[in-house]
Amino acid sequence: MPWFKRQPVTLDASGEKNVRTEGLWVKCEQCRQIIWKKDLDENMSVCPKCGKHFRIDARTRLAQLLDDNQYETFDTNLSSTDPLSFVDLKAYRNRLQAAQRDTQLKDAIINAYGKLDGRPVIISAMEYAFIGGSMGAVVGEVITRAIERAHDARTPLIIVSASGGARMMEGVISLMQLAKISAALARLDGAKVPYISVLTDPTTGGVTASFAMLGDLNIAEPGALIGFAGPRVIEQTIRQKLPPGFQRAEFLLEHGFLDAVVPRKELKAYISRALAFMIP
């Protein structure tokens, strides 16, 4: 059935039929083109006009990378205890409840076991819609468990980062996750198990300062914002104007911080080839 026959139809004051088109079109922030949502979805949420990579959620990411969208999730029952009883404009506990309701996740991460082009892999995919993909105690613990499972099973690990950084509502407990995950990755490296880091828009703060940049292969999607501090803070600190494209994936590749910038349509095939090279 054509899409327009499924839309709610109402009558205006003159008796003319009106078809609701809300949500059917998306405006690209980069080229300003209006895109039919169905075309955008079929193009893996990449603008068909200019190639801008729209942000996608963790479940969509897993569906794009794992064969036939088949995978097993694990460590899904962990949730924050609000260790500081933190309150700013809103109680942290309330923020957690709202994020859990909106995303249907316990926290900003999904651990999954599946196959990528027939090869078993473990993927940790971050969910930016959950409090900006921030890394608190639960995210740190879940990623660490994925690393440990990859270590024990000798299974390649992929972490897909999408984060605003450390979750400061958990204070130093959040910052401790940087060292915790980094130590686990050191053990994984010692066991010669491949770890591929995929940086998406945005990957910032403590995530960039730890596991996102510790892969055997660090790759990013085109145009992804990647950095530690914000550009305004950096400019005020060094008292210099930052160069064009600063903190974008292409700039980091040019300056040696990344190994590759890979379009979303090519990402699965690129990772597959990389794993075939790492594990003949």
Order of alpha helices (4+ residues) and beta strands (2+ residues): beta-beta-beta-beta-alpha-alpha-beta-alpha-beta-beta-alpha-beta-alpha-beta-alpha-beta-beta-alpha-alpha-beta-alpha
